[in-house]
Every structure is written in C-alpha cells, then in structure tokens.
Amino acid sequence: MSNKINLGGLVFSTDPNFKLNEDPEPVADLEKAKQVLRIWLERGKGGKESTVIKGFVGSDDSLAALAKTIKNKCAAGGSAKDGIIIVQGDHRDKVLKLLTEAGYSNVKKAGG
C-alpha cells in the first residue's frame, strides 16, 4: 500500500493560501437536448481512420456508457476519456444517426 498523494502534477506552491482539492466535485450530466456534440474524422499513423465525438458534458460513467453503445452498434473498438469518444474506423454517418435517435439534437459532422 502506498502513502503517496496524487497532486495532479503539482510539485511546489509558494501560495500561502493554497489548498489541495483532493475530492473534485462530480460533474452533473447535461440534458441530451442541450449537449453540443461534433463528429470528426481523424487520420493517424499509416492512414488509419478514427471517428471522434467531441463536446460531451457529463460524468465519466455516462460517457463510458454512451461510448459502449456506440462502439457496439458500430462493431468497432475505441475509447472514451475527458469528454471525447474515439471509435476506430470511419463511422460518422452511423454515429450521427445513432446520436440523433438517442435524443441528442445538436449533433453535427465537423472538420473536413
């Protein structure tokens, strides 16, 4: 068992009023109709494509649940972190349809 404290990259502070916020406040889920989501196509090494959904506001659990349903419907792998969902392959049209059917009204394709 380790007694180390995660300081989030902080090494030293000269501020006498500095307080370490160990328990961040939980992020409240924004309504589906108020979410502003953008769907991007990004190309990585070797020309591999991935569909990226940016702009999700909510808890990590709801982000993971949404990512899981999208990945299952697209039959592809991917990840979800920091409000961004990445799905392997070009699935922009399918993801757009899935999100609008799920109740996200402000969803658009972005980028080139």
Secondary structure, DSSP 8 states (H G I E B T S, - for coil): -------TT------TT-----S--------GGG-EEEEEEEE-GGG-EEEEEE---S-HHHHHHHHHHHHHHHT--EEEETTEEEEEB--HHHHHHHHHHTT--EEEE---
